[in-house]
Amino acid sequence: MDYAYRMNVVVIGAGVIGAACADALAADGHAVRILDMRSPGRGASQASAGMLVPFIEASDGDPLLDLLTKSLAMYDDFIASLRERSGRAIEYARTGSLHVAMTDADVARLTALAAWLNDRRLACRWLEGEALRQADPVVTPKALGALQIDTHGFVSVQDLVPALMQAARFSGAICETPVEAARVDARADSARVIIGNNARAIDADAVVLAAGAWSGRVHVNGVPDLPVKPIRGQLLHLRWPDAVAMPKQIAWGGGCYTVPWANRTLLVGATAEDAGFDERSTVAGVSTLMAAVVSLLPDASRAALAEVRVGLRPAAPTHMPIIGPVAGQPRVIAATGHLRNGIMLAPMTATLVRQAIRAMGQ
Ligand SMILES: Cc1cc2nc3c(=O)[nH]c(=O)nc-3n(C[C@H](O)[C@H](O)[C@H](O)COP(=O)(O)OP(=O)(O)OC[C@H]3O[C@@H](n4cnc5c(N)ncnc54)[C@H](O)[C@@H]3O)c2cc1C
């Protein structure tokens, strides 16, 4: 620990965000207790495709782009440190991504993006015809072209969250499940977490509120509930046909994206639905994704359907995440509202939360 003040910190939520914050804080020497009403990683995180694609998620002038690119720049070190500290394997690949144009409008949008990336010396190329077939032979021959962006990649969230939890535990963090935090009673210099129906209270110096889509349901005394709502996402997990080459990289187009894993399975995402806290998959969601993936990668019609995953993305009103001390209750640090980019933003969020806790101790 490189400073003198050791804090007792309770982290509410063991999704990728809570786990990343807990790991960073425990590594700093704080006494960390993580609470989750389910098992770690069983909220939105388990449904995530794990893509790291800032230049598709945000455009020029959007403050989110700055946050995303800074977080992507941290990813190699984040994963290397985590592999070492947790002793676990984590599937992580910067394969690049292929953004496939199916219409003239797609061509216009993607060639404009290519020019913008080139201006910033970010490696990318526009591919057509034979060049596109060589880049990924399984992409539909109906594609008009594709933009390949080298820096993009993906991580397996099924590896990432357990590794974060393991590393946090090795640094002394304690995880309690299933434990549902009902509210936080904060004061100027401390915070008390009330569990369930006043069944138990946990005292802390600070609380990190990382309850994903449920963050607005954890009430904090004297301040409005966090303005976070759930946006449902459905995602298919396919077993790729043996006789066909695997897609080489992330492909995006025609209403879906695909992520190829080393074990010859493919993730296909994702719907975005305002369905409240309903975590069920639907015929409409699954059939839309199936049709979309066959139009992008025709060989997907021969793939086996391994699983359908569903998660509730935490959406904040501005579509920017809410990270930092809660106005009026500075002992409560919010880390939520990451919507489509919680995996992408995990290292940056953990860094900002770590800085907020350090600032409290000074
Ligand atoms: C289909 C889909 C695809 C996605 N693809 C990507 C992608 O490619 N790249 C990317 O960066 N992001 C992606 N996302 C978004 C990403 O998954 C989320 O932004 C991220 O998982 C949010 O993490 P979180 O920890 O905030 O929330 P969650 O993972 O939902 O974790 C919140 C945790 O808090 C717990 N909790 C809630 N309330 C309480 C309480 N009162 N007491 C105790 N515990 C509580 C829950 O049980 C849960 O474990 C995708 C999401 C979906 C649904």
The ligand as a Gaussian input file, in Angstrom:
#p B3LYP/6-31G(d) Opt

LIG

0 1
 C      -26.227000      -9.101000     -24.788000
 C      -25.201000      -8.157000     -24.242000
 C      -24.015000      -7.956000     -24.933000
 C      -23.062000      -7.078000     -24.434000
 N      -21.877000      -6.935000     -25.109000
 C      -20.924000      -6.105000     -24.609000
 C      -19.680000      -5.996000     -25.243000
 O      -19.443000      -6.642000     -26.259000
 N      -18.736000      -5.166000     -24.713000
 C      -18.975000      -4.455000     -23.565000
 O      -18.087000      -3.702000     -23.133000
 N      -20.156000      -4.551000     -22.933000
 C      -21.138000      -5.352000     -23.425000
 N      -22.339000      -5.460000     -22.797000
 C      -22.597000      -4.601000     -21.647000
 C      -21.987000      -5.165000     -20.386000
 O      -22.339000      -6.519000     -20.244000
 C      -22.503000      -4.359000     -19.187000
 O      -22.247000      -2.978000     -19.376000
 C      -21.764000      -4.815000     -17.926000
 O      -21.896000      -6.206000     -17.758000
 C      -22.320000      -4.101000     -16.695000
 O      -21.631000      -4.611000     -15.610000
 P      -22.119000      -4.301000     -14.139000
 O      -21.150000      -4.948000     -13.234000
 O      -22.380000      -2.834000     -13.998000
 O      -23.558000      -4.984000     -14.054000
 P      -23.953000      -6.516000     -13.852000
 O      -23.063000      -7.426000     -14.576000
 O      -25.410000      -6.612000     -14.102000
 O      -23.655000      -6.748000     -12.318000
 C      -24.431000      -6.140000     -11.316000
 C      -24.415000      -7.094000     -10.133000
 O      -25.050000      -6.450000      -9.041000
 C      -25.803000      -7.414000      -8.340000
 N      -26.819000      -6.693000      -7.581000
 C      -27.819000      -5.937000      -8.060000
 N      -28.535000      -5.391000      -7.062000
 C      -27.965000      -5.812000      -5.915000
 C      -28.247000      -5.596000      -4.538000
 N      -29.252000      -4.800000      -4.143000
 N      -27.478000      -6.207000      -3.603000
 C      -26.449000      -7.025000      -3.977000
 N      -26.136000      -7.256000      -5.275000
 C      -26.877000      -6.650000      -6.242000
 C      -26.363000      -8.317000      -9.430000
 O      -26.727000      -9.579000      -8.916000
 C      -25.191000      -8.369000     -10.403000
 O      -24.355000      -9.489000     -10.153000
 C      -23.308000      -6.355000     -23.246000
 C      -24.486000      -6.574000     -22.544000
 C      -25.427000      -7.479000     -23.021000
 C      -26.682000      -7.705000     -22.220000

